[in-house]
Amino acid sequence: MLGDVIDLLVCPVCRDDLTLAAGAARCPRGHSFDVARQGYLNLLSTPVKGDTPEMVSARETFLASGAFAPIAEAVAARAKGVVGDAGAGTGYYLARAVHDRGLALDVSKHALKKAARAHPRIGAVVADVWKPLPVRDAAFDTLLNVFAPRNAGEFRRVLKPTGSLITVTPNSDHLAPIVQRFGLLSVDDEKDRRLTGTLGDHFARDATEPVAGWLDLTAAEVMSVIAMGPSAWHARAVEVSEGARVRLSVQVTVWRPKS
């Protein structure tokens, strides 16, 4: 899987080419990075706090229920060519969007253990979105950013001039009423304005599609959706005894690189 995407990558130390040999990725200057036995490549020089094994397990369980399948379908319908995913997690969205080949980027090695096996044409690399990505200029036709941090300058650099950035962001009523019931992290009404402010110097908004509906979740699924995201850090003592009808409400937006 890494062999299919190694030409998209560069050494995080010197930005030179990488090649695979004997279970490692190496550059001509001698920098070497081991490939984990689970199939992912760690190109992060300094460890960064990412999703824990418990959060990854909860996300995998919840996404397997199909509750967020409408989001994945909307994203996949707009993806083309070589697809990257910044903040890929378990690779759920990338696996459904990949056409040619895909590269999953995330700070959590626990998540990338899953992403490396999510699709036969996906490679998984540990990388920090807030730092220069270990990716060539203009490597991707499509870059996904689903419920994840955004680095507009780097996103623009790794996209082809004719490519597209696809973001998925929650609306203020997303996952209501359990956000209020369990005191989870909420989304304010200024989210969309801040998104434009973050990306506007490098991207122009091309199209936005709302994906909305109601989800009838079991108690176990409610617990999983709480435990899989950032609220997991703030909701350690949550106990769920019954299911809930929950709002699905997000924006899928396509952005074109500015010249």
C-alpha positions in Angstrom: 0.0 0.0 0.0 2.8 2.4 0.8 4.5 1.4 -2.4 1.5 2.9 -4.3 2.0 6.4 -2.7 5.7 6.6 -1.9 6.2 8.9 -4.9 3.8 11.4 -3.3 6.0 11.7 -0.2 9.1 13.6 0.7 11.6 13.3 3.6 10.3 15.5 6.5 13.9 16.5 7.4 15.4 17.5 4.1 12.4 17.4 1.7 14.2 15.0 -0.7 12.6 12.0 -2.4 11.8 8.8 -0.4 12.1 5.2 -1.5 11.0 2.0 0.2 13.5 -0.8 0.9 13.8 -3.4 3.6 10.9 -2.2 5.8 11.9 1.5 5.8 11.5 4.7 3.8 14.9 6.3 3.0 16.0 9.5 1.3 19.4 9.9 -0.6 20.8 11.9 2.3 20.5 8.9 4.7 17.4 9.8 6.7 15.4 6.6 7.4 11.9 6.0 8.7 10.7 2.5 9.7 7.4 1.1 8.4 5.4 -0.3 11.2 4.3 -3.9 11.0 0.7 -2.6 10.8 1.5 -1.0 7.5 1.8 2.7 8.3 4.8 5.0 8.0 5.7 7.4 10.8 7.2 10.7 9.4 6.6 12.7 12.5 9.8 13.7 14.2 8.2 14.8 17.5 5.2 12.9 19.0 1.9 14.8 19.0 -1.1 13.9 21.1 -3.6 12.2 18.9 -6.6 9.9 19.2 -6.2 7.2 21.8 -6.9 3.5 21.1 -10.2 3.9 23.0 -11.2 6.8 20.8 -10.3 5.0 17.6 -12.2 1.9 18.7 -15.3 4.0 19.5 -15.0 5.7 16.1 -14.6 2.5 14.2 -17.6 1.0 16.0 -19.8 4.0 15.4 -18.9 4.5 11.7 -19.5 0.8 11.0 -23.2 1.5 12.0 -23.6 3.5 8.8 -24.9 6.5 10.7 -22.5 8.9 8.9 -22.8 7.1 5.5 -24.6 10.1 4.0 -21.6 12.3 4.7 -19.2 9.7 3.1 -21.4 9.5 0.1 -21.5 13.3 -0.4 -17.7 13.4 -0.1 -17.1 10.5 -2.4 -19.3 12.0 -5.1 -17.0 15.0 -5.3 -13.6 13.3 -5.1 -11.5 12.5 -8.1 -8.0 11.2 -9.0 -5.3 11.0 -6.4 -7.0 11.7 -3.0 -5.3 12.8 0.2 -7.0 13.0 3.6 -5.7 15.5 6.2 -6.9 14.2 9.5 -8.0 10.8 8.0 -8.6 9.0 11.3 -9.4 5.4 10.5 -9.7 6.1 6.8 -13.5 5.7 6.7 -14.1 8.6 4.4 -11.0 8.2 2.3 -11.7 4.5 1.6 -15.0 5.5 0.0 -13.6 8.5 -1.9 -10.5 6.9 -3.4 -10.5 6.3 -7.2 -6.9 6.1 -8.2 -5.0 5.9 -4.9 -5.2 7.6 -1.6 -2.9 8.9 1.2 -4.2 9.0 4.8 -2.5 11.6 7.0 -3.1 11.8 10.8 -1.1 12.3 14.0 -2.6 9.2 15.6 -0.7 6.0 14.9 -3.6 4.1 16.5 -6.0 5.5 13.9 -3.6 4.9 11.0 -3.3 1.2 12.0 -6.9 1.0 10.8 -6.5 3.4 7.8 -3.6 1.3 6.4 -6.1 -1.5 6.0 -9.1 0.5 5.0 -8.6 0.1 1.3 -6.0 -1.8 -0.9 -4.9 1.5 -2.6 -4.5 3.6 0.6 -1.1 4.4 2.2 -1.1 5.7 5.8 1.4 8.2 7.1 1.8 9.8 10.6 2.1 13.5 10.1 1.1 16.8 11.8 -1.2 19.1 9.8 0.2 22.1 11.6 3.7 21.5 10.2 4.9 21.2 6.6 3.3 18.0 5.4 5.7 15.3 4.1 4.0 15.5 0.7 5.2 16.8 -2.7 3.9 20.0 -4.1 0.7 19.5 -6.2 0.5 15.8 -5.3 -3.3 15.6 -5.0 -6.3 16.0 -7.2 -8.5 16.0 -4.2 -7.8 16.7 -0.5 -10.3 15.7 2.2 -10.6 17.5 5.5 -13.4 15.9 7.5 -14.0 17.2 11.1 -10.3 17.9 11.3 -7.9 20.9 11.7 -7.0 23.0 8.7 -3.7 24.4 7.5 -4.7 26.4 4.4 -1.2 27.2 3.2 -0.1 23.5 3.2 -3.4 22.4 1.8 -2.9 24.8 -1.1 0.7 23.6 -1.7 -0.1 19.9 -1.9 -3.1 20.4 -4.2 -2.9 20.6 -8.0 -4.0 24.0 -9.4 -7.0 22.3 -10.9 -7.7 20.2 -7.7 -10.3 20.6 -5.0 -10.4 20.7 -1.2 -13.4 19.1 0.3 -14.2 20.1 3.9 -16.9 18.7 6.2 -17.9 20.9 9.1 -20.6 20.5 11.7 -23.5 22.9 12.0 -24.6 24.3 15.4 -27.4 21.7 15.7 -25.2 18.7 14.8 -25.7 15.8 17.3 -28.4 17.7 19.1 -29.8 17.0 21.7 -27.0 14.8 23.1 -24.5 17.7 23.0 -26.7 19.6 25.4 -27.7 16.6 27.5 -24.2 15.4 28.1 -22.4 18.8 28.1 -20.3 18.0 25.0 -18.2 20.4 23.0 -20.6 22.5 20.9 -20.4 24.4 17.6 -21.3 28.1 17.5 -23.1 29.9 14.8 -19.9 31.6 13.6 -18.3 28.4 12.5 -18.8 29.0 8.8 -17.5 32.5 9.0 -14.4 31.3 10.7 -13.9 28.6 8.1 -14.0 31.1 5.3 -11.5 33.3 7.2 -9.2 30.3 7.7 -9.2 29.2 4.0 -10.1 32.4 2.1 -6.5 33.6 1.4 -5.7 30.4 -0.5 -9.1 29.0 -1.6 -12.4 30.1 -3.1 -15.7 28.5 -2.1 -17.0 26.6 -5.1 -20.1 24.8 -3.8 -21.7 23.9 -0.5 -24.1 21.0 0.2 -25.9 20.5 3.5 -26.2 16.9 4.7 -28.9 16.6 7.3 -31.3 14.2 8.8 -32.2 12.3 12.0 -30.4 9.3 13.5 -32.1 6.9 15.8 -29.2 5.7 17.9 -29.0 2.9 20.5 -27.5 3.6 23.9 -24.2 1.9 22.7 -24.1 4.1 19.6 -24.7 7.3 21.7 -21.8 6.2 23.9 -19.6 5.6 20.9 -20.3 8.9 19.2 -19.4 10.7 22.5 -16.2 8.6 23.0 -14.9 8.9 19.4 -14.5 12.7 19.2 -12.9 15.6 21.0 -15.6 15.4 23.6 -14.0 12.2 24.8 -11.4 14.3 26.6 -14.1 16.0 28.6 -16.7 13.3 29.1 -14.9 10.5 30.9 -17.7 10.0 33.4 -20.7 9.9 31.0 -23.1 7.1 31.4 -25.7 6.3 28.7 -28.6 4.1 29.7 -30.9 4.6 26.7 -30.9 5.5 23.0 -31.7 8.9 21.5 -32.9 10.5 18.3 -30.0 12.7 17.2 -29.6 15.4 14.5 -27.2 14.8 11.7 -26.3 18.3 10.4 -23.1 19.2 8.5 -21.9 21.2 5.5 -19.9 19.6 2.7 -18.0 22.3 0.9 -15.8 22.2 -2.2 -13.0 24.8 -2.4 -10.9 25.6 -5.5 -7.3 26.8 -5.1 -6.7 30.4 -5.8 -4.0 31.2 -8.4 
